[in-house]
Amino acid sequence: MCGSVWVSTDHDEIERVAKVWGAKVHRRSPEVSKDSSSSLETIQEFIRLRPEVDIVCHIQATSPCLHPHHIREALQMITEQGCDYVFSVVRRHQFRWEEVNEKGSKNPTPLNIDVAHRPRRQDWCGELYENGSFYFYMRKALENGLEQLDKIAYYEMLPEHSVDIDVDIDWPVAEQRVLRFGYFGQEEKAAIRLFLCNVSGCLTNCQIYTSVSGEDLVAVNARDVAGIQMLQREDIEVILISSVNEPLSRGLLEKVSQQAGCGLRIGEQQKGLEVERLVREKNLRWDEVAFMGSEAEDVDILSQVGLNGVPCDAPVADLIAAKYICQRPAGHGAIREFAEYILTLEKKSTAQVHQNRIDRAHF
């Protein structure tokens, strides 16, 4: 449907994440990266550098309930109906009034309503508003600054898909809308059945303390233990993994495993081979496994499993390979954070099963 997907940014971290997910990156120039810069200025810069691009679809990241069929149908309005410019709208039933000066004596004037004959909502077709979800442009229209447009059309989206995140208070509403009306992909995601996690660098912060009597000690965060228990309550088995180079002794590893209330696999060979053998023993597919890594040797495992994550203080190689980077560091709640992420995705997968049963009349 699309020749290429681009992310426009001047931020290094956004560029890194975009490339990990397979997008190309348009690195904005300082001239169009100002607080006052418009999206149109950035898109015009993009097409000047990309002469091969004929049609641009500008998707707003703040509209998370956009579906592929919206893009497909709007694109057909460009390619088959000859439109130069197509934008998304939503129908709203809101009565508008003229704004007046609070200190003035002028009465506000209704803009789209006869006060003496106020219509019922069901008797009024409403008005169309831009919802900011997407904009399609022909190259010629962009080069002319949208001033000479031969044919303009709008694409109407349903209210449940017209979610716009503008201020902080929009986030909770958007999260619930996405769970019910968002797009989760065509393929049914496998349920996670096994969570594997490094001991050092994930459950602990790699620091080893020595008591007065010479005994080695490590700290385990109660939030991480709670995260493990959350997964177990959802029938997800949790196993801690140690490598052949594990700095903790076997006795200390067993104590940590007991404290966390989960299984332990002490590696006797390369970690990747150990994990592969464990997956075979459990008779699981890779997409049924989640893994949290923290070492450079974990990159191959991160790329194989269905879900992966790393603490924010993981090595650069892991950060590049990871799909989810925790905001918390190792030993300070990273496992709890990743556990919540896993369960959120499981909830989305469940919501997808019911997505086609949504009754428009009960929205």
Backbone torsions as a table, in degrees:
resi	resn	phi	psi	omega
1	MET	NA	-42.4	179.8
2	CYS	-117.2	139.2	179.7
3	GLY	-70.4	-34.5	179.6
4	SER	-161.7	155.4	178.5
5	VAL	-117.2	126.5	-176.3
6	TRP	-122.1	145.7	171.5
7	VAL	-115.5	125.3	-179.9
8	SER	-96.1	122.7	-177.0
9	THR	-160.5	162.0	169.8
10	ASP	-122.0	18.5	-174.7
11	HIS	-111.1	129.5	-176.0
12	ASP	-62.1	-43.1	-176.8
13	GLU	-68.5	-40.5	177.2
14	ILE	-63.6	-39.4	177.7
15	GLU	-62.1	-42.8	-179.0
16	ARG	-62.7	-47.3	-178.7
17	VAL	-64.9	-40.7	179.8
18	ALA	-59.9	-43.1	-179.2
19	LYS	-68.9	-36.4	177.3
20	VAL	-59.4	-36.9	-178.6
21	TRP	-88.8	8.5	172.0
22	GLY	93.0	4.7	179.8
23	ALA	-86.2	155.0	170.7
24	LYS	-88.7	159.1	-174.3
25	VAL	-122.2	128.2	169.8
26	HIS	-98.7	110.6	-178.7
27	ARG	-81.5	110.9	-176.9
28	ARG	-64.8	145.9	173.8
29	SER	-80.4	159.6	178.1
30	PRO	-57.9	-28.1	-177.3
31	GLU	-65.6	-29.4	-179.2
32	VAL	-113.7	21.0	179.1
33	SER	-115.3	19.6	179.5
34	LYS	-83.6	162.6	176.7
35	ASP	-61.4	-26.4	-178.0
36	SER	-92.5	-2.0	-177.5
37	SER	-70.9	143.3	178.6
38	SER	-98.2	161.9	176.5
39	SER	-63.0	-36.7	-179.1
40	LEU	-61.0	-40.7	179.2
41	GLU	-62.0	-40.3	179.7
42	THR	-66.9	-42.3	-179.9
43	ILE	-65.9	-39.1	178.3
44	GLN	-64.7	-37.5	175.0
45	GLU	-63.8	-40.4	-179.2
46	PHE	-60.8	-47.3	-176.5
47	ILE	-71.0	-26.2	175.7
48	ARG	-64.7	-32.7	-179.6
49	LEU	-89.3	-10.9	-177.1
50	ARG	-126.6	77.6	-176.9
51	PRO	-65.1	-17.0	-178.8
52	GLU	-79.0	-11.0	-176.7
53	VAL	-84.3	124.2	179.9
54	ASP	-102.5	-33.9	-177.5
55	ILE	-129.8	135.2	178.5
56	VAL	-118.6	130.2	171.1
57	CYS	-111.2	112.6	179.9
58	HIS	-92.9	108.3	-179.9
59	ILE	-99.8	129.7	179.6
60	GLN	-87.5	124.4	-179.2
61	ALA	-66.7	-15.8	-179.1
62	THR	-85.4	6.4	177.4
63	SER	-119.2	84.3	-168.7
64	PRO	-81.8	-0.2	-178.8
65	CYS	-104.3	21.9	177.3
66	LEU	-73.2	137.3	180.0
67	HIS	-114.3	156.0	179.3
68	PRO	-57.1	-35.2	-177.4
69	HIS	-67.6	-26.8	174.9
70	HIS	-62.5	-47.3	-179.5
71	ILE	-65.4	-42.9	-177.2
72	ARG	-62.2	-46.2	-177.1
73	GLU	-70.1	-36.9	177.9
74	ALA	-68.8	-36.7	178.2
75	LEU	-63.1	-36.8	177.7
76	GLN	-63.0	-29.0	177.4
77	MET	-68.0	-27.3	176.4
78	ILE	-81.0	-50.5	-171.8
79	THR	-80.2	-29.9	-175.4
80	GLU	-107.9	-27.0	-178.3
81	GLN	-104.5	-2.4	174.3
82	GLY	75.3	24.5	178.8
83	CYS	-75.7	148.1	175.3
84	ASP	-92.6	-26.7	-170.7
85	TYR	-150.6	123.1	179.1
86	VAL	-131.2	131.6	-179.1
87	PHE	-133.8	157.0	-176.3
88	SER	-90.1	143.3	179.6
89	VAL	-136.3	166.0	174.2
90	VAL	-135.0	147.1	-179.9
91	ARG	-89.6	127.6	179.8
92	ARG	-125.3	148.3	178.4
93	HIS	-113.0	77.3	-177.7
94	GLN	-129.3	132.2	178.3
95	PHE	-87.6	127.4	-174.9
96	ARG	-106.5	145.3	179.3
97	TRP	-128.8	150.5	176.3
98	GLU	-68.3	137.4	177.2
99	GLU	-81.4	138.3	-179.7
100	VAL	-126.2	159.4	177.3
101	ASN	-70.0	129.2	-177.3
102	GLU	-60.0	-29.8	-177.7
103	LYS	-87.9	-8.9	-178.5
104	GLY	-83.7	172.0	-178.3
105	SER	-105.4	-0.3	-177.1
106	LYS	-74.2	137.4	176.1
107	ASN	-78.2	144.4	175.3
108	PRO	-66.6	145.5	-177.9
109	THR	-109.1	132.0	177.1
110	PRO	-67.8	138.2	-176.8
111	LEU	-98.5	-27.2	-177.5
112	ASN	-141.7	31.6	-176.8
113	ILE	-150.9	143.1	170.0
114	ASP	-97.7	106.9	-173.6
115	VAL	-57.9	-34.6	-178.7
116	ALA	-72.8	-18.2	-179.3
117	HIS	-134.3	58.6	-178.7
118	ARG	-64.4	121.1	-177.3
119	PRO	-77.6	154.1	170.9
120	ARG	-75.0	151.7	-177.7
121	ARG	-56.2	-43.1	-176.5
122	GLN	-71.3	-12.9	179.0
123	ASP	-99.8	-0.4	-176.1
124	TRP	-119.9	131.7	-176.8
125	CYS	-76.4	-10.1	178.3
126	GLY	80.5	-167.1	-179.3
127	GLU	-132.7	158.4	-179.7
128	LEU	-97.5	132.1	178.1
129	TYR	-125.1	143.1	171.0
130	GLU	-61.3	133.7	176.7
131	ASN	-103.7	-1.6	174.2
132	GLY	73.3	12.1	-176.2
133	SER	-73.0	-47.6	179.2
134	PHE	-156.9	160.6	176.9
135	TYR	-140.5	128.9	175.3
136	PHE	-104.5	136.0	178.8
137	TYR	-133.2	140.3	163.3
138	MET	-79.4	150.0	-178.0
139	ARG	-56.2	-42.6	-178.5
140	LYS	-59.9	-38.7	-179.5
141	ALA	-64.8	-39.4	179.2
142	LEU	-68.6	-41.1	-179.5
143	GLU	-63.7	-28.4	178.5
144	ASN	-91.0	7.5	178.8
145	GLY	67.4	25.5	-179.3
146	LEU	61.6	23.4	-178.4
147	GLU	-94.1	-23.1	-179.9
148	GLN	-123.5	88.8	-176.8
149	LEU	-113.0	122.0	-178.7
150	ASP	-78.5	-41.1	-176.2
151	LYS	-142.1	119.5	-179.7
152	ILE	-114.6	143.6	177.1
153	ALA	-146.1	154.1	174.8
154	TYR	-112.4	155.3	176.7
155	TYR	-118.3	115.8	-175.9
156	GLU	-84.9	127.4	176.5
157	MET	-108.2	153.0	178.6
158	LEU	-70.8	153.7	-179.1
159	PRO	-57.4	-36.2	-177.6
160	GLU	-67.1	-20.9	177.6
161	HIS	-96.4	-6.3	-176.0
162	SER	-96.6	68.8	179.9
163	VAL	-100.3	130.8	-179.2
164	ASP	-129.6	121.8	178.1
165	ILE	-95.6	110.9	-176.8
166	ASP	-119.5	-42.6	179.4
167	VAL	-127.4	169.9	-174.4
168	ASP	-56.0	-37.5	-175.9
169	ILE	-67.3	-15.7	179.2
170	ASP	-74.0	-22.4	-174.0
171	TRP	-60.2	-51.8	-178.7
172	PRO	-58.7	-39.9	178.8
173	VAL	-65.5	-43.5	-178.8
174	ALA	-63.2	-39.6	-179.4
175	GLU	-61.8	-42.3	179.0
176	GLN	-70.0	-37.6	177.9
177	ARG	-64.1	-41.3	-179.2
178	VAL	-63.4	-41.7	-180.0
179	LEU	-60.0	-35.0	-176.6
180	ARG	-95.1	-37.5	-172.7
181	PHE	-118.5	0.8	-178.0
182	GLY	-74.5	170.3	179.1
183	TYR	-102.1	128.0	-175.3
184	PHE	-114.2	11.8	180.0
185	GLY	96.3	158.3	-178.0
186	GLN	-75.5	-35.9	-176.3
187	GLU	-81.8	138.1	176.6
188	GLU	-73.6	125.3	-177.6
189	LYS	-77.3	137.8	178.0
190	ALA	-71.8	143.2	177.7
191	ALA	-73.1	138.4	177.5
192	ILE	-73.6	128.5	-179.1
193	ARG	-116.8	-15.6	-177.8
194	LEU	-141.5	131.9	176.1
195	PHE	-117.5	119.5	178.0
196	LEU	-107.7	141.6	-174.1
197	CYS	-149.2	136.3	173.8
198	ASN	-64.7	148.0	174.3
199	VAL	-78.5	-67.7	178.6
200	SER	-74.8	131.0	178.6
201	GLY	92.7	-8.3	175.7
202	CYS	-129.7	-65.7	178.2
203	LEU	-74.2	-36.8	175.4
204	THR	-114.0	165.5	-178.4
205	ASN	-95.0	18.6	177.5
206	CYS	73.7	4.5	177.2
207	GLN	-92.2	134.5	177.7
208	ILE	-115.9	124.9	-179.4
209	TYR	-101.6	150.0	179.4
210	THR	-118.1	125.9	179.9
211	SER	-77.4	173.5	179.3
212	VAL	-60.8	-33.3	-179.3
213	SER	-82.5	0.0	178.5
214	GLY	90.5	9.4	-179.4
215	GLU	-84.0	136.2	176.9
216	ASP	-75.7	138.8	-179.3
217	LEU	-134.2	148.4	172.0
218	VAL	-134.5	159.0	179.5
219	ALA	-106.3	137.9	175.8
220	VAL	-119.6	127.0	-176.5
221	ASN	-76.5	132.2	-179.0
222	ALA	-62.0	-30.3	178.6
223	ARG	-66.0	-36.6	178.3
224	ASP	-68.4	-39.1	176.4
225	VAL	-62.0	-41.0	177.6
226	ALA	-62.8	-37.6	177.8
227	GLY	-63.6	-40.9	176.9
228	ILE	-62.1	-42.5	179.7
229	GLN	-65.7	-34.8	176.8
230	MET	-60.3	-43.5	179.2
231	LEU	-66.5	-41.9	-178.9
232	GLN	-64.0	-34.9	178.1
233	ARG	-65.6	-22.4	177.2
234	GLU	-96.8	19.8	177.3
235	ASP	63.6	31.5	173.3
236	ILE	-102.2	117.8	-179.8
237	GLU	-72.5	138.3	-179.1
238	VAL	-118.4	126.5	178.7
239	ILE	-130.8	129.1	175.2
240	LEU	-83.9	140.3	-177.1
241	ILE	-116.6	134.6	173.0
242	SER	-121.6	147.0	-179.1
243	SER	-95.4	173.1	179.1
244	VAL	-66.2	-21.8	179.4
245	ASN	-98.0	18.0	-178.3
246	GLU	-59.4	125.0	-179.0
247	PRO	-73.4	-19.1	-179.1
248	LEU	-83.6	144.2	178.5
249	SER	-71.8	162.0	179.0
250	ARG	-59.0	-42.5	-179.7
251	GLY	-62.1	-40.3	179.8
252	LEU	-70.9	-36.7	176.8
253	LEU	-61.5	-41.7	-180.0
254	GLU	-66.1	-36.9	177.0
255	LYS	-65.3	-41.8	179.2
256	VAL	-63.5	-43.3	178.8
257	SER	-61.9	-41.6	178.7
258	GLN	-65.3	-40.9	179.1
259	GLN	-64.4	-38.4	-179.4
260	ALA	-79.4	-17.3	178.0
261	GLY	73.5	36.1	-178.6
262	CYS	-141.9	177.4	-178.5
263	GLY	-75.0	168.1	-179.1
264	LEU	-139.9	134.9	175.5
265	ARG	-124.9	108.9	-179.7
266	ILE	-90.2	117.6	-174.1
267	GLY	-70.0	135.5	175.1
268	GLU	-114.8	1.8	178.5
269	GLN	-149.0	-172.8	179.2
270	GLN	-55.2	137.9	-171.9
271	LYS	-58.7	-39.8	-179.5
272	GLY	-59.8	-42.1	178.4
273	LEU	-67.6	-37.1	179.5
274	GLU	-64.7	-43.3	179.2
275	VAL	-66.7	-41.4	178.9
276	GLU	-60.8	-41.6	178.7
277	ARG	-65.9	-38.8	179.7
278	LEU	-64.4	-41.0	179.0
279	VAL	-63.3	-39.9	177.7
280	ARG	-65.8	-41.8	-179.8
281	GLU	-61.2	-36.8	-179.2
282	LYS	-82.6	-3.6	-179.7
283	ASN	56.6	48.0	-178.2
284	LEU	-114.3	159.3	169.1
285	ARG	-91.4	158.7	-179.2
286	TRP	-62.2	-32.4	-178.1
287	ASP	-75.6	-1.9	175.1
288	GLU	-98.8	6.9	-175.4
289	VAL	-117.3	136.3	171.5
290	ALA	-112.5	144.6	-176.1
291	PHE	-140.4	136.3	172.7
292	MET	-115.1	118.1	-177.5
293	GLY	-112.4	169.3	-177.7
294	SER	-153.6	7.3	-178.5
295	GLU	-127.2	158.1	179.8
296	ALA	-60.5	-31.1	-179.9
297	GLU	-71.4	-7.9	-178.0
298	ASP	-84.7	-5.4	-173.5
299	VAL	-57.9	-45.1	-178.7
300	ASP	-63.5	-39.3	179.3
301	ILE	-66.8	-42.1	179.7
302	LEU	-58.1	-35.3	-177.0
303	SER	-79.1	-14.6	-176.2
304	GLN	-95.7	-34.5	-171.6
305	VAL	-75.0	165.3	-179.8
306	GLY	-70.0	-39.3	177.1
307	LEU	-132.2	139.8	177.0
308	ASN	-140.3	155.9	178.4
309	GLY	-156.4	160.8	177.9
310	VAL	-142.2	152.6	171.8
311	PRO	-66.1	160.7	-176.7
312	CYS	-67.9	-18.1	-179.9
313	ASP	-101.2	21.6	177.4
314	ALA	-71.9	162.3	177.5
315	PRO	-60.1	157.8	-176.8
316	VAL	-57.7	-40.0	-179.0
317	ALA	-60.0	-39.6	178.2
318	ASP	-69.8	-39.2	-179.8
319	LEU	-61.4	-37.4	-179.9
320	ILE	-70.1	-38.9	-176.8
321	ALA	-80.0	-19.3	-172.7
322	ALA	-76.3	143.6	172.2
323	LYS	-88.3	-28.8	179.1
324	TYR	-129.2	122.8	177.1
325	ILE	-109.7	117.5	-178.0
326	CYS	-67.3	150.0	174.3
327	GLN	-78.1	-21.3	-178.9
328	ARG	-97.6	149.2	178.3
329	PRO	-82.4	173.7	179.4
330	ALA	-61.3	139.5	177.9
331	GLY	76.6	4.3	-177.3
332	HIS	-132.7	37.6	175.1
333	GLY	100.8	7.3	-179.4
334	ALA	-64.4	-40.1	-179.8
335	ILE	-65.5	-41.4	177.8
336	ARG	-59.9	-43.4	-179.5
337	GLU	-63.3	-44.3	-179.3
338	PHE	-69.0	-34.7	176.8
339	ALA	-62.1	-42.1	177.7
340	GLU	-63.6	-36.9	177.9
341	TYR	-64.3	-44.5	178.8
342	ILE	-59.4	-46.7	-177.1
343	LEU	-69.0	-31.5	175.8
344	THR	-64.4	-43.2	178.3
345	LEU	-66.3	-35.5	176.5
346	GLU	-63.6	-38.6	178.9
347	LYS	-66.0	-39.2	177.2
348	LYS	-63.7	-40.4	-180.0
349	SER	-62.5	-39.4	177.1
350	THR	-65.8	-39.2	179.7
351	ALA	-64.0	-31.4	-179.1
352	GLN	-64.3	-33.9	-179.9
353	VAL	-60.6	-34.8	-176.9
354	HIS	-95.2	0.6	-172.4
355	GLN	-60.9	-40.9	-177.0
356	ASN	-76.0	-5.8	-179.1
357	ARG	-94.4	1.9	-177.2
358	ILE	-63.0	128.7	179.5
359	ASP	-97.7	115.4	-177.7
360	ARG	-55.8	-33.6	-176.2
361	ALA	-71.0	-19.2	-177.9
362	HIS	-105.4	14.2	179.4
363	PHE	-70.5	NA	NA
